[in-house]
Amino acid sequence: MDVPSSASVVVVGAGVHGLSTALHLAELQGSGDGIFVLDKQRVGAGASGVSGGIVRNFYLSAAMNEIVRRSVEIFELDPSLFGFRQVGYVAVVPEAQAEELEQIAAQHADVGYVSKLVQGAEPVRAHMESLFPDWQARGSTALLHEERSGWADPTATLAALEGMTRAAGVGIVEGVAVVGFQMSGSAVSAVEASAGRIECDVVVLAPGPWARDIVRLLGLTDELPFHYWQVREGEYVYSSAALDARSPVVHLDADEPVTGLPDSWGIYFRPGLARGVAIGALPLPLDADCELDPYGASHPELGLTTREFDESVTAAMSWALGRFGHDFERWTCSSHGAQTCFTPDSYPVVDFLRENVYAVLDSNHGFKMLALGKLAAAEILGKPQPELDTFRLARFASGALHPSSSSPYPWT
């Protein structure tokens, strides 16, 4: 599709949030005419395309619990279409995080999200053995089992969103980068793209990892500094052992010693798309000015993991489940890294950054926040959404930040 010379709405980024926002704008307006999504590469070429697709409500922030609940409702409309496996999600934690699970369970009850809290080392062990008879992890004193959560196949989710967005009449233009904005007072009058200038009424930013670069073009770097992490995950196969496709996603935080892991560590795992197991672990901090192109596994340095990483996560799996032995040479490892962008408190920013520039900066929370597009579309069309109040840019200046967890993960 050619780049238009004018548009009513220009959406920057064809990932989960860009497509979702464009789709819901078209639905609310009754037509996608005049709405265009630009992506510098292609649909799903950024973080959405390499995501593990985990959908969970494991957050201390009550505002996040509500957004995830709404997002799961969207997946539940047609799980097959979205590639959603509603197998559940189990967070298993040591004593240091036990009180946090109590708080999250209470918040789930408040928003009507079904979950089961289990406390005490023996009840936790019994519950995990009911799910995995060979469960052998030690030191866990609490768990929270979310029955409505699970994981989504990113390829299927993106294909569904792309198809629905195109069917609504929205134009999707791939291979076109945003290189600047023309301002008229405090508003953007035109988007300067690599293939031409687009006059527009509204700009929606959903650039994923490239949020840093887009915000710089608007001159907002001081107001919204980002930090970066390299997420590391992959698909692993151990001889003939595997996870049942109906197994829940497991988030395991621990403070027990395992070779190659820090004193406090965590992994998350789910059934793989093939016969193996998909595993992720703690990310590594990156420089705030790290290279973003090429992205993900294509990057010659930041797209790579190490043998040490593969050894550590497979050792953790062997520690947790008896079906996986401790012989690393019996594992087939296919892991990768990707650059991921986080806001100052690692929670999303969903707000107007300029008079007519609306941003959905998800801070790498991805698929589990699919409902942001629907809420954002309503706000863009003039209907404020109270559910988004805690995600405003002004919270950084006022100090009204989201609560932080004692989990070793930066996004929990």
Secondary structure, DSSP 8 states (H G I E B T S, - for coil): ----SEEEEEEE--SHHHHHHHHHHHHHHT--TTEEEEESS-TT-SHHHH---EE----S-HHHHHHHHHHHHHHHH-HHHHTEE---EEEEE-GGGHHHHHHHHHHHHHHT--EEEEESHHHHHHHHHHH-TTB---S--EEEEESS-EEE-HHHHHHHHHHHHHHTT-EEEES--EEEEEEETTEEEEEEETTEEEEEEEEEE--GGGHHHHHHHTT-TTTS--EEEEEEEEEEEETTB---TT--EEEEEE-S--TTS-SSEEEEEEE-SSSSEEEEEEEEEE-TT---SS-GGGSTTTT---HHHHHHHHHHHHHHBTTS-S-GGGEEEEEEEEEEEE-TTSS-EEEEEETTEEEEE-TT-GGGGTTHHHHHHHHHTT---GGGGGG-TTHHHHT------SSSSTT-
